[in-house]
Amino acid sequence: MRRRDSTVLLFMIAGVALVILAFAVLWQDSSDFSVGGGDRVALVSITGQIESPDAIVRQIRHWADRGDVAAIVVRLDSPGGGVAASQEIFEEIGKAREKGKKVVASFGSVAASGAYYIACAVDTVVANPGSLTGSIGVILQFPVFEGLMDKVGVRLETIRSGEFKDVGNPGRSITPREEEMLQAVIDNTYDQFVDVVAEGRGIGRDSVLSFATGAIFTGEQALELGMVDVLGDYQDAIDIAAEMAGLEPDPPTVKAPAKRRLGWLDLVGSFLGWRLSGEEGLVGPRLAYLFTY
């Protein structure tokens, strides 16, 4: 009798566990994005320094595949960030346009460097008169503690396989040959930025070079340079996107939740000390399309 009771109890526990697991999966899926019917404009927000592109790329891809979304407005309030991260978002916007989605960029307080790079992928760029934009250029920074280490009597020994293997080592200054190598990388990445602006904005490369000096501009100045298409606020950008997609003004909008809930794998992993999702930390020097001061 006891054995049969134990078996029944085990089956009950297993059944409850399966129900909880199924609920967790459905809950995670249903929490990823808002849903609804009708022709809509999807809103994607890019704020702060751009580090990992994953969440933004996932959103753009999702809206590009949704049949009830006719257009996407990308709200940019960012000084830029990592080169590769900015480029991946840029590419995903291009794919959304290839699928027939109209894409409009709306500038907040600042949409500079990598954020402006992203804006070059859209159909129309809308900026406030006082939005800060531009800062077209590349930066590579790393700290050097050589003087401090000498003062405290600390030395960093490095064994390397090649001349440039430990470039950016904080324990010493870079050599002339390392500086030459890094400058070549910066110049190539800068050329990529200039080419994107020239093609995306339909401006001659020589004209782009005249203002691609790292300088920043207001929205009004950017309009005169051909860097943006029209002056207006966020709602204006939404209405422009609606008009481009053949929708009425002030269309219904959809957007991803402000903060993603933990999925069931994350919840289990948190108990086990695993990191199963989220942005990876950045270690060491990196190329950046970044407006900094």
PABA-550355 format. One record per residue (C-alpha): residue number from 1; x, y, z; residue in one letter. Coordinates in steps of 0.5 Angstrom, whole numbers, plus 500, padded with zeros to 3 digits. Example, Ala and Ser with C-alpha at 12.3 -4.5 7.8 and 13.67 -1.06 7.14 Angstrom:
2
@num: 1, X: 525, Y: 491, Z: 516, residu: a;
@num: 2, X: 527, Y: 498, Z: 514, residu: s;
end
This chain:
293
@num: 1, X: 500, Y: 500, Z: 500, residu: m;
@num: 2, X: 506, Y: 505, Z: 502, residu: r;
@num: 3, X: 509, Y: 503, Z: 495, residu: r;
@num: 4, X: 503, Y: 505, Z: 491, residu: r;
@num: 5, X: 502, Y: 511, Z: 495, residu: d;
@num: 6, X: 509, Y: 513, Z: 494, residu: s;
@num: 7, X: 508, Y: 512, Z: 486, residu: t;
@num: 8, X: 502, Y: 516, Z: 486, residu: v;
@num: 9, X: 506, Y: 522, Z: 490, residu: l;
@num: 10, X: 512, Y: 521, Z: 485, residu: l;
@num: 11, X: 507, Y: 522, Z: 479, residu: f;
@num: 12, X: 503, Y: 528, Z: 482, residu: m;
@num: 13, X: 510, Y: 531, Z: 483, residu: i;
@num: 14, X: 512, Y: 530, Z: 476, residu: a;
@num: 15, X: 505, Y: 532, Z: 473, residu: g;
@num: 16, X: 506, Y: 539, Z: 477, residu: v;
@num: 17, X: 513, Y: 540, Z: 475, residu: a;
@num: 18, X: 511, Y: 539, Z: 468, residu: l;
@num: 19, X: 505, Y: 544, Z: 469, residu: v;
@num: 20, X: 510, Y: 549, Z: 472, residu: i;
@num: 21, X: 515, Y: 548, Z: 466, residu: l;
@num: 22, X: 510, Y: 549, Z: 461, residu: a;
@num: 23, X: 507, Y: 555, Z: 464, residu: f;
@num: 24, X: 514, Y: 558, Z: 465, residu: a;
@num: 25, X: 515, Y: 557, Z: 458, residu: v;
@num: 26, X: 508, Y: 560, Z: 455, residu: l;
@num: 27, X: 509, Y: 566, Z: 460, residu: w;
@num: 28, X: 516, Y: 567, Z: 458, residu: q;
@num: 29, X: 514, Y: 567, Z: 450, residu: d;
@num: 30, X: 508, Y: 572, Z: 452, residu: s;
@num: 31, X: 512, Y: 577, Z: 456, residu: s;
@num: 32, X: 517, Y: 578, Z: 450, residu: d;
@num: 33, X: 513, Y: 583, Z: 446, residu: f;
@num: 34, X: 506, Y: 586, Z: 446, residu: s;
@num: 35, X: 501, Y: 583, Z: 441, residu: v;
@num: 36, X: 495, Y: 586, Z: 437, residu: g;
@num: 37, X: 491, Y: 587, Z: 431, residu: g;
@num: 38, X: 491, Y: 592, Z: 425, residu: g;
@num: 39, X: 496, Y: 596, Z: 422, residu: d;
@num: 40, X: 501, Y: 599, Z: 427, residu: r;
@num: 41, X: 507, Y: 603, Z: 428, residu: v;
@num: 42, X: 512, Y: 599, Z: 432, residu: a;
@num: 43, X: 517, Y: 603, Z: 436, residu: l;
@num: 44, X: 524, Y: 601, Z: 438, residu: v;
@num: 45, X: 528, Y: 605, Z: 443, residu: s;
@num: 46, X: 535, Y: 606, Z: 443, residu: i;
@num: 47, X: 538, Y: 610, Z: 449, residu: t;
@num: 48, X: 544, Y: 611, Z: 453, residu: g;
@num: 49, X: 551, Y: 608, Z: 450, residu: q;
@num: 50, X: 550, Y: 602, Z: 445, residu: i;
@num: 51, X: 554, Y: 596, Z: 448, residu: e;
@num: 52, X: 551, Y: 590, Z: 446, residu: s;
@num: 53, X: 546, Y: 590, Z: 440, residu: p;
@num: 54, X: 542, Y: 583, Z: 441, residu: d;
@num: 55, X: 536, Y: 586, Z: 445, residu: a;
@num: 56, X: 535, Y: 592, Z: 439, residu: i;
@num: 57, X: 536, Y: 587, Z: 433, residu: v;
@num: 58, X: 531, Y: 582, Z: 436, residu: r;
@num: 59, X: 526, Y: 587, Z: 437, residu: q;
@num: 60, X: 527, Y: 590, Z: 430, residu: i;
@num: 61, X: 527, Y: 583, Z: 427, residu: r;
@num: 62, X: 521, Y: 581, Z: 431, residu: h;
@num: 63, X: 517, Y: 587, Z: 428, residu: w;
@num: 64, X: 520, Y: 586, Z: 421, residu: a;
@num: 65, X: 516, Y: 579, Z: 421, residu: d;
@num: 66, X: 510, Y: 582, Z: 424, residu: r;
@num: 67, X: 504, Y: 582, Z: 419, residu: g;
@num: 68, X: 500, Y: 587, Z: 423, residu: d;
@num: 69, X: 506, Y: 592, Z: 423, residu: v;
@num: 70, X: 507, Y: 597, Z: 417, residu: a;
@num: 71, X: 513, Y: 601, Z: 419, residu: a;
@num: 72, X: 518, Y: 602, Z: 425, residu: i;
@num: 73, X: 520, Y: 608, Z: 428, residu: v;
@num: 74, X: 527, Y: 608, Z: 432, residu: v;
@num: 75, X: 528, Y: 613, Z: 437, residu: r;
@num: 76, X: 535, Y: 615, Z: 438, residu: l;
@num: 77, X: 537, Y: 618, Z: 445, residu: d;
@num: 78, X: 545, Y: 616, Z: 445, residu: s;
@num: 79, X: 552, Y: 618, Z: 444, residu: p;
@num: 80, X: 553, Y: 612, Z: 440, residu: g;
@num: 81, X: 558, Y: 606, Z: 442, residu: g;
@num: 82, X: 561, Y: 600, Z: 440, residu: g;
@num: 83, X: 563, Y: 600, Z: 432, residu: v;
@num: 84, X: 561, Y: 593, Z: 431, residu: a;
@num: 85, X: 554, Y: 594, Z: 435, residu: a;
@num: 86, X: 552, Y: 600, Z: 431, residu: s;
@num: 87, X: 554, Y: 596, Z: 425, residu: q;
@num: 88, X: 549, Y: 590, Z: 427, residu: e;
@num: 89, X: 543, Y: 594, Z: 428, residu: i;
@num: 90, X: 545, Y: 598, Z: 422, residu: f;
@num: 91, X: 544, Y: 592, Z: 418, residu: e;
@num: 92, X: 538, Y: 589, Z: 421, residu: e;
@num: 93, X: 534, Y: 596, Z: 420, residu: i;
@num: 94, X: 537, Y: 594, Z: 412, residu: g;
@num: 95, X: 534, Y: 587, Z: 413, residu: k;
@num: 96, X: 527, Y: 590, Z: 415, residu: a;
@num: 97, X: 527, Y: 595, Z: 410, residu: r;
@num: 98, X: 528, Y: 589, Z: 405, residu: e;
@num: 99, X: 522, Y: 586, Z: 408, residu: k;
@num: 100, X: 518, Y: 592, Z: 406, residu: g;
@num: 101, X: 517, Y: 596, Z: 412, residu: k;
@num: 102, X: 518, Y: 603, Z: 412, residu: k;
@num: 103, X: 523, Y: 605, Z: 418, residu: v;
@num: 104, X: 524, Y: 612, Z: 421, residu: v;
@num: 105, X: 529, Y: 615, Z: 426, residu: a;
@num: 106, X: 527, Y: 620, Z: 431, residu: s;
@num: 107, X: 533, Y: 624, Z: 435, residu: f;
@num: 108, X: 532, Y: 625, Z: 442, residu: g;
@num: 109, X: 537, Y: 630, Z: 446, residu: s;
@num: 110, X: 543, Y: 627, Z: 442, residu: v;
@num: 111, X: 544, Y: 622, Z: 437, residu: a;
@num: 112, X: 551, Y: 622, Z: 435, residu: a;
@num: 113, X: 557, Y: 618, Z: 432, residu: s;
@num: 114, X: 554, Y: 610, Z: 433, residu: g;
@num: 115, X: 547, Y: 613, Z: 434, residu: a;
@num: 116, X: 548, Y: 617, Z: 427, residu: y;
@num: 117, X: 551, Y: 611, Z: 424, residu: y;
@num: 118, X: 545, Y: 607, Z: 425, residu: i;
@num: 119, X: 540, Y: 613, Z: 423, residu: a;
@num: 120, X: 543, Y: 612, Z: 416, residu: c;
@num: 121, X: 540, Y: 606, Z: 415, residu: a;
@num: 122, X: 533, Y: 609, Z: 415, residu: v;
@num: 123, X: 528, Y: 612, Z: 410, residu: d;
@num: 124, X: 527, Y: 618, Z: 413, residu: t;
@num: 125, X: 531, Y: 622, Z: 419, residu: v;
@num: 126, X: 527, Y: 627, Z: 424, residu: v;
@num: 127, X: 531, Y: 631, Z: 429, residu: a;
@num: 128, X: 529, Y: 636, Z: 434, residu: n;
@num: 129, X: 532, Y: 643, Z: 432, residu: p;
@num: 130, X: 536, Y: 642, Z: 438, residu: g;
@num: 131, X: 538, Y: 635, Z: 438, residu: s;
@num: 132, X: 546, Y: 634, Z: 438, residu: l;
@num: 133, X: 548, Y: 629, Z: 432, residu: t;
@num: 134, X: 554, Y: 628, Z: 428, residu: g;
@num: 135, X: 561, Y: 626, Z: 432, residu: s;
@num: 136, X: 562, Y: 622, Z: 426, residu: i;
@num: 137, X: 569, Y: 619, Z: 427, residu: g;
@num: 138, X: 572, Y: 613, Z: 431, residu: v;
@num: 139, X: 576, Y: 613, Z: 438, residu: i;
@num: 140, X: 580, Y: 608, Z: 441, residu: l;
@num: 141, X: 582, Y: 609, Z: 448, residu: q;
@num: 142, X: 585, Y: 605, Z: 454, residu: f;
@num: 143, X: 589, Y: 607, Z: 460, residu: p;
@num: 144, X: 596, Y: 607, Z: 462, residu: v;
@num: 145, X: 599, Y: 606, Z: 469, residu: f;
@num: 146, X: 606, Y: 606, Z: 467, residu: e;
@num: 147, X: 608, Y: 612, Z: 471, residu: g;
@num: 148, X: 604, Y: 610, Z: 477, residu: l;
@num: 149, X: 606, Y: 603, Z: 477, residu: m;
@num: 150, X: 613, Y: 605, Z: 477, residu: d;
@num: 151, X: 612, Y: 610, Z: 483, residu: k;
@num: 152, X: 609, Y: 604, Z: 487, residu: v;
@num: 153, X: 614, Y: 599, Z: 485, residu: g;
@num: 154, X: 610, Y: 594, Z: 481, residu: v;
@num: 155, X: 612, Y: 591, Z: 474, residu: r;
@num: 156, X: 608, Y: 587, Z: 469, residu: l;
@num: 157, X: 611, Y: 582, Z: 466, residu: e;
@num: 158, X: 608, Y: 579, Z: 459, residu: t;
@num: 159, X: 610, Y: 574, Z: 455, residu: i;
@num: 160, X: 608, Y: 574, Z: 448, residu: r;
@num: 161, X: 607, Y: 571, Z: 441, residu: s;
@num: 162, X: 608, Y: 577, Z: 437, residu: g;
@num: 163, X: 610, Y: 584, Z: 437, residu: e;
@num: 164, X: 603, Y: 587, Z: 437, residu: f;
@num: 165, X: 600, Y: 581, Z: 441, residu: k;
@num: 166, X: 599, Y: 585, Z: 448, residu: d;
@num: 167, X: 598, Y: 592, Z: 444, residu: v;
@num: 168, X: 594, Y: 596, Z: 449, residu: g;
@num: 169, X: 597, Y: 593, Z: 455, residu: n;
@num: 170, X: 596, Y: 598, Z: 461, residu: p;
@num: 171, X: 603, Y: 597, Z: 464, residu: g;
@num: 172, X: 607, Y: 601, Z: 459, residu: r;
@num: 173, X: 606, Y: 606, Z: 453, residu: s;
@num: 174, X: 605, Y: 604, Z: 446, residu: i;
@num: 175, X: 611, Y: 604, Z: 441, residu: t;
@num: 176, X: 611, Y: 608, Z: 435, residu: p;
@num: 177, X: 610, Y: 601, Z: 431, residu: r;
@num: 178, X: 604, Y: 600, Z: 435, residu: e;
@num: 179, X: 601, Y: 607, Z: 434, residu: e;
@num: 180, X: 602, Y: 606, Z: 427, residu: e;
@num: 181, X: 598, Y: 599, Z: 427, residu: m;
@num: 182, X: 592, Y: 602, Z: 431, residu: l;
@num: 183, X: 592, Y: 608, Z: 427, residu: q;
@num: 184, X: 591, Y: 604, Z: 421, residu: a;
@num: 185, X: 585, Y: 600, Z: 424, residu: v;
@num: 186, X: 582, Y: 607, Z: 426, residu: i;
@num: 187, X: 583, Y: 610, Z: 419, residu: d;
@num: 188, X: 579, Y: 604, Z: 416, residu: n;
@num: 189, X: 574, Y: 604, Z: 421, residu: t;
@num: 190, X: 573, Y: 611, Z: 420, residu: y;
@num: 191, X: 572, Y: 610, Z: 412, residu: d;
@num: 192, X: 567, Y: 605, Z: 413, residu: q;
@num: 193, X: 563, Y: 610, Z: 417, residu: f;
@num: 194, X: 564, Y: 616, Z: 412, residu: v;
@num: 195, X: 562, Y: 611, Z: 406, residu: d;
@num: 196, X: 555, Y: 609, Z: 410, residu: v;
@num: 197, X: 554, Y: 616, Z: 411, residu: v;
@num: 198, X: 555, Y: 618, Z: 404, residu: a;
@num: 199, X: 551, Y: 612, Z: 401, residu: e;
@num: 200, X: 545, Y: 613, Z: 406, residu: g;
@num: 201, X: 544, Y: 620, Z: 406, residu: r;
@num: 202, X: 546, Y: 621, Z: 398, residu: g;
@num: 203, X: 551, Y: 626, Z: 400, residu: i;
@num: 204, X: 558, Y: 626, Z: 396, residu: g;
@num: 205, X: 564, Y: 623, Z: 399, residu: r;
@num: 206, X: 568, Y: 629, Z: 399, residu: d;
@num: 207, X: 562, Y: 633, Z: 402, residu: s;
@num: 208, X: 561, Y: 628, Z: 408, residu: v;
@num: 209, X: 569, Y: 629, Z: 409, residu: l;
@num: 210, X: 568, Y: 636, Z: 410, residu: s;
@num: 211, X: 564, Y: 635, Z: 416, residu: f;
@num: 212, X: 566, Y: 628, Z: 418, residu: a;
@num: 213, X: 571, Y: 631, Z: 423, residu: t;
@num: 214, X: 568, Y: 629, Z: 430, residu: g;
@num: 215, X: 564, Y: 635, Z: 430, residu: a;
@num: 216, X: 557, Y: 636, Z: 433, residu: i;
@num: 217, X: 551, Y: 639, Z: 430, residu: f;
@num: 218, X: 544, Y: 641, Z: 432, residu: t;
@num: 219, X: 538, Y: 639, Z: 429, residu: g;
@num: 220, X: 538, Y: 645, Z: 425, residu: e;
@num: 221, X: 545, Y: 645, Z: 423, residu: q;
@num: 222, X: 544, Y: 638, Z: 421, residu: a;
@num: 223, X: 538, Y: 639, Z: 416, residu: l;
@num: 224, X: 542, Y: 645, Z: 412, residu: e;
@num: 225, X: 548, Y: 639, Z: 411, residu: l;
@num: 226, X: 543, Y: 634, Z: 409, residu: g;
@num: 227, X: 545, Y: 630, Z: 415, residu: m;
@num: 228, X: 537, Y: 629, Z: 417, residu: v;
@num: 229, X: 531, Y: 630, Z: 413, residu: d;
@num: 230, X: 526, Y: 634, Z: 417, residu: v;
@num: 231, X: 525, Y: 637, Z: 424, residu: l;
@num: 232, X: 520, Y: 635, Z: 428, residu: g;
@num: 233, X: 519, Y: 631, Z: 435, residu: d;
@num: 234, X: 517, Y: 624, Z: 436, residu: y;
@num: 235, X: 510, Y: 624, Z: 435, residu: q;
@num: 236, X: 512, Y: 627, Z: 428, residu: d;
@num: 237, X: 516, Y: 622, Z: 426, residu: a;
@num: 238, X: 511, Y: 617, Z: 428, residu: i;
@num: 239, X: 506, Y: 621, Z: 423, residu: d;
@num: 240, X: 511, Y: 621, Z: 418, residu: i;
@num: 241, X: 512, Y: 613, Z: 418, residu: a;
@num: 242, X: 504, Y: 612, Z: 418, residu: a;
@num: 243, X: 504, Y: 617, Z: 412, residu: e;
@num: 244, X: 509, Y: 613, Z: 409, residu: m;
@num: 245, X: 506, Y: 606, Z: 410, residu: a;
@num: 246, X: 499, Y: 609, Z: 408, residu: g;
@num: 247, X: 496, Y: 609, Z: 415, residu: l;
@num: 248, X: 492, Y: 615, Z: 418, residu: e;
@num: 249, X: 496, Y: 620, Z: 422, residu: p;
@num: 250, X: 496, Y: 618, Z: 430, residu: d;
@num: 251, X: 496, Y: 611, Z: 428, residu: p;
@num: 252, X: 496, Y: 605, Z: 434, residu: p;
@num: 253, X: 503, Y: 603, Z: 436, residu: t;
@num: 254, X: 506, Y: 597, Z: 439, residu: v;
@num: 255, X: 513, Y: 596, Z: 443, residu: k;
@num: 256, X: 517, Y: 591, Z: 447, residu: a;
@num: 257, X: 516, Y: 592, Z: 454, residu: p;
@num: 258, X: 520, Y: 597, Z: 458, residu: a;
@num: 259, X: 524, Y: 591, Z: 462, residu: k;
@num: 260, X: 524, Y: 584, Z: 460, residu: r;
@num: 261, X: 522, Y: 579, Z: 465, residu: r;
@num: 262, X: 527, Y: 573, Z: 467, residu: l;
@num: 263, X: 525, Y: 567, Z: 463, residu: g;
@num: 264, X: 524, Y: 560, Z: 467, residu: w;
@num: 265, X: 532, Y: 558, Z: 464, residu: l;
@num: 266, X: 534, Y: 565, Z: 468, residu: d;
@num: 267, X: 530, Y: 563, Z: 474, residu: l;
@num: 268, X: 533, Y: 556, Z: 474, residu: v;
@num: 269, X: 540, Y: 559, Z: 473, residu: g;
@num: 270, X: 540, Y: 564, Z: 478, residu: s;
@num: 271, X: 539, Y: 559, Z: 483, residu: f;
@num: 272, X: 545, Y: 555, Z: 480, residu: l;
@num: 273, X: 550, Y: 561, Z: 479, residu: g;
@num: 274, X: 549, Y: 561, Z: 472, residu: w;
@num: 275, X: 549, Y: 567, Z: 467, residu: r;
@num: 276, X: 544, Y: 564, Z: 461, residu: l;
@num: 277, X: 542, Y: 571, Z: 458, residu: s;
@num: 278, X: 544, Y: 578, Z: 458, residu: g;
@num: 279, X: 550, Y: 583, Z: 456, residu: e;
@num: 280, X: 557, Y: 580, Z: 456, residu: e;
@num: 281, X: 562, Y: 585, Z: 460, residu: g;
@num: 282, X: 567, Y: 588, Z: 456, residu: l;
@num: 283, X: 574, Y: 587, Z: 457, residu: v;
@num: 284, X: 580, Y: 591, Z: 454, residu: g;
@num: 285, X: 580, Y: 596, Z: 448, residu: p;
@num: 286, X: 575, Y: 597, Z: 443, residu: r;
@num: 287, X: 573, Y: 601, Z: 437, residu: l;
@num: 288, X: 568, Y: 606, Z: 438, residu: a;
@num: 289, X: 563, Y: 610, Z: 434, residu: y;
@num: 290, X: 562, Y: 615, Z: 441, residu: l;
@num: 291, X: 561, Y: 622, Z: 442, residu: f;
@num: 292, X: 565, Y: 623, Z: 448, residu: t;
@num: 293, X: 567, Y: 629, Z: 452, residu: y;
end
